[in-house]
Amino acid sequence: MRPLFCLLALLVLAGCSDNTPAETKAKAPQPPAAPISGRQAFQMTYPSARTWAPDCQPLSIRSINLPNPKSENGKAGAWEIVYVSEARGRQRSFTWSAVESEGNLHKGVFGGLEDGWRGPQGAERPFLVAALRIDTPEALETATSKSADFFRKSATRPQVNFICTLTNRFPEPAWRVFWGESVSSAEWSVFVDATTGQYLGR
């Protein structure tokens, strides 16, 4: 009987030891939200856009300045990329945001509603993915080097913004680097070739 009793005791002890709660590992703190460049935002949204329409091409890339994280060095806290699909005859915007924010901005990549697209119309034309070689920090550096007159006359300047499109003015897509809330109200703007990085003009 004694060996049987010892065996039962060992089984009970083993069962108790299995039920002890496992130690919970402390989770690493989330890194703070940070802005990213225009090309990075494009690369973030492109896989989702391809899932929506395998033939999609970018129509425009636009920066969105947020209170936090603040835009700096050619990087912004949110971006909107509009893609078009010739096969579908549709267009759709995808956003990337570092945080949840106003204006239907959601953290990470978010696909908006589809809209109709009638194909290239005048200046509104998509551009090839391979043409987007120059990133916004490089475009900002070029634009800044060509903006000495603006910097001299204006001590306080509005926040910088970026838009990449294909226009009738230039054969390749261009980054429009502008200081102001919108293109129409910008105090100063510079065009930089998105393929070569060359200064194109104002």
C-alpha positions as CSV (number, residue, x, y, z in Angstrom):
1,M,0.0,0.0,0.0
2,R,2.8,2.4,0.9
3,P,4.3,2.5,-2.7
4,L,0.8,3.1,-4.1
5,F,0.2,6.0,-1.6
6,C,3.6,7.6,-2.5
7,L,2.8,7.3,-6.2
8,L,-0.6,9.1,-5.7
9,A,1.1,11.8,-3.6
10,L,3.6,12.4,-6.4
11,L,0.8,12.7,-9.0
12,V,-1.1,15.2,-6.8
13,L,2.1,17.3,-6.4
14,A,2.8,17.2,-10.1
15,G,-0.8,18.3,-10.8
16,C,-0.5,21.2,-8.4
17,S,2.8,22.3,-9.9
18,D,1.2,22.4,-13.4
19,N,-1.6,24.7,-12.2
20,T,0.7,27.4,-10.9
21,P,0.2,30.6,-12.9
22,A,2.9,31.2,-15.5
23,E,4.9,34.3,-15.0
24,T,3.8,37.0,-17.4
25,K,6.5,38.6,-19.4
26,A,6.5,42.4,-19.4
27,K,5.7,43.7,-22.8
28,A,8.1,46.0,-24.4
29,P,6.8,49.6,-24.6
30,Q,5.4,50.7,-28.0
31,P,7.8,53.0,-29.8
32,P,6.5,56.6,-30.0
33,A,4.6,57.6,-33.2
34,A,6.9,59.0,-35.8
35,P,6.5,60.7,-39.2
36,I,7.7,58.9,-42.4
37,S,8.6,60.1,-45.9
38,G,6.4,60.2,-48.9
39,R,8.1,57.2,-50.6
40,Q,7.8,55.2,-47.4
41,A,4.1,55.9,-47.2
42,F,3.7,54.9,-50.9
43,Q,5.5,51.6,-50.1
44,M,3.2,51.0,-47.1
45,T,0.0,51.5,-49.1
46,Y,1.0,49.9,-52.4
47,P,0.4,46.2,-51.3
48,S,-3.2,47.1,-50.2
49,A,-3.8,49.0,-53.4
50,R,-2.5,46.0,-55.5
51,T,-4.9,43.8,-53.6
52,W,-7.7,46.2,-54.5
53,A,-6.6,46.4,-58.2
54,P,-3.6,44.6,-59.6
55,D,-3.2,47.1,-62.3
56,C,-3.3,50.2,-60.0
57,Q,-1.0,53.2,-60.6
58,P,-0.5,56.2,-58.3
59,L,-2.3,59.4,-59.3
60,S,-1.0,61.6,-56.5
61,I,0.9,61.4,-53.2
62,R,0.0,64.1,-50.6
63,S,1.4,64.9,-47.2
64,I,-0.9,65.6,-44.2
65,N,0.6,67.5,-41.3
66,L,-0.6,66.4,-37.8
67,P,-0.2,68.1,-34.4
68,N,1.6,65.0,-33.2
69,P,3.8,63.6,-34.5
70,K,5.0,66.8,-36.1
71,S,6.3,66.9,-39.6
72,E,10.1,67.3,-39.9
73,N,12.9,66.8,-42.4
74,G,10.7,65.9,-45.3
75,K,8.6,63.5,-43.3
76,A,4.9,63.8,-42.3
77,G,2.6,62.2,-39.7
78,A,0.1,61.1,-42.4
79,W,-0.1,60.7,-46.2
80,E,-2.8,60.2,-48.8
81,I,-2.0,58.3,-52.0
82,V,-4.7,58.1,-54.7
83,Y,-4.5,55.1,-57.0
84,V,-6.4,54.5,-60.2
85,S,-7.3,51.3,-62.1
86,E,-7.8,51.4,-65.8
87,A,-9.3,47.9,-65.8
88,R,-11.9,48.9,-63.2
89,G,-12.4,52.5,-64.3
90,R,-12.1,53.4,-60.6
91,Q,-10.0,55.4,-58.3
92,R,-9.4,54.9,-54.5
93,S,-7.4,56.8,-51.9
94,F,-5.3,55.0,-49.3
95,T,-3.9,56.7,-46.3
96,W,-1.1,56.0,-43.9
97,S,-1.2,57.6,-40.5
98,A,1.1,57.3,-37.5
99,V,-1.9,57.8,-35.2
100,E,-5.7,57.9,-35.1
101,S,-6.7,61.5,-36.1
102,E,-9.4,63.7,-37.4
103,G,-10.3,63.6,-41.1
104,N,-11.0,59.8,-41.2
105,L,-7.3,59.1,-40.5
106,H,-6.7,55.7,-38.9
107,K,-3.4,54.4,-37.6
108,G,-1.6,52.4,-40.3
109,V,-2.9,51.8,-43.8
110,F,-6.6,52.5,-44.4
111,G,-8.4,52.2,-47.8
112,G,-11.1,54.8,-48.5
113,L,-14.2,54.5,-50.7
114,E,-13.9,53.9,-54.4
115,D,-14.9,56.6,-56.9
116,G,-15.3,56.6,-60.7
117,W,-12.4,57.4,-62.9
118,R,-12.7,58.2,-66.6
119,G,-9.1,57.7,-67.5
120,P,-6.4,60.3,-68.1
121,Q,-7.9,63.8,-68.4
122,G,-5.6,66.6,-69.2
123,A,-3.1,67.0,-66.3
124,E,-4.7,64.3,-64.3
125,R,-2.7,61.3,-65.3
126,P,-1.2,58.4,-63.3
127,F,2.5,57.7,-63.3
128,L,4.6,54.6,-63.3
129,V,5.7,53.2,-60.0
130,A,9.3,52.9,-61.2
131,A,9.4,56.7,-61.8
132,L,9.2,57.4,-58.1
133,R,12.9,57.3,-57.2
134,I,13.4,60.5,-55.2
135,D,12.0,60.7,-51.7
136,T,10.7,63.7,-49.9
137,P,13.7,64.5,-47.7
138,E,15.8,64.7,-50.9
139,A,13.2,66.9,-52.6
140,L,13.0,69.2,-49.6
141,E,16.8,69.6,-49.6
142,T,16.8,70.5,-53.2
143,A,13.8,72.9,-52.8
144,T,15.4,74.6,-49.8
145,S,18.7,75.1,-51.7
146,K,16.7,77.0,-54.3
147,S,14.6,79.1,-51.9
148,A,17.1,81.5,-50.4
149,D,15.1,84.6,-51.5
150,F,12.0,83.3,-49.8
151,F,13.8,82.4,-46.5
152,R,15.4,85.9,-46.4
153,K,12.2,87.8,-46.7
154,S,10.1,85.6,-44.5
155,A,11.3,84.9,-40.9
156,T,8.2,83.0,-40.0
157,R,7.1,80.4,-42.6
158,P,4.1,78.1,-42.8
159,Q,4.6,74.4,-42.6
160,V,6.0,72.7,-45.6
161,N,3.8,70.3,-47.6
162,F,4.4,67.8,-50.5
163,I,2.4,66.7,-53.5
164,C,3.7,64.3,-56.2
165,T,1.8,64.3,-59.5
166,L,2.4,64.0,-63.2
167,T,1.6,67.3,-64.9
168,N,1.7,68.8,-68.4
169,R,4.7,70.9,-67.4
170,F,7.2,68.1,-67.0
171,P,7.7,64.7,-68.7
172,E,8.2,62.8,-65.4
173,P,6.3,63.0,-62.1
174,A,7.4,65.9,-59.9
175,W,7.4,66.6,-56.2
176,R,5.8,70.0,-55.5
177,V,7.4,71.3,-52.3
178,F,5.3,74.2,-51.0
179,W,5.1,76.3,-47.8
180,G,1.4,76.7,-47.0
181,E,-1.8,74.9,-46.3
182,S,-2.7,74.4,-49.9
183,V,-1.2,74.9,-53.4
184,S,-3.5,77.8,-54.1
185,S,-2.5,79.6,-50.8
186,A,1.1,78.6,-50.7
187,E,3.6,81.4,-50.1
188,W,6.3,79.6,-52.0
189,S,6.6,76.4,-54.0
190,V,9.3,74.5,-55.9
191,F,9.1,71.6,-58.3
192,V,11.6,68.8,-58.0
193,D,11.8,65.9,-60.5
194,A,10.6,62.7,-58.6
195,T,12.8,60.5,-60.9
196,T,16.1,62.3,-61.1
197,G,15.9,64.8,-58.2
198,Q,16.7,67.7,-60.5
199,Y,15.3,71.2,-59.7
200,L,12.6,72.0,-62.3
201,G,11.5,75.5,-61.3
202,R,8.9,77.3,-59.4
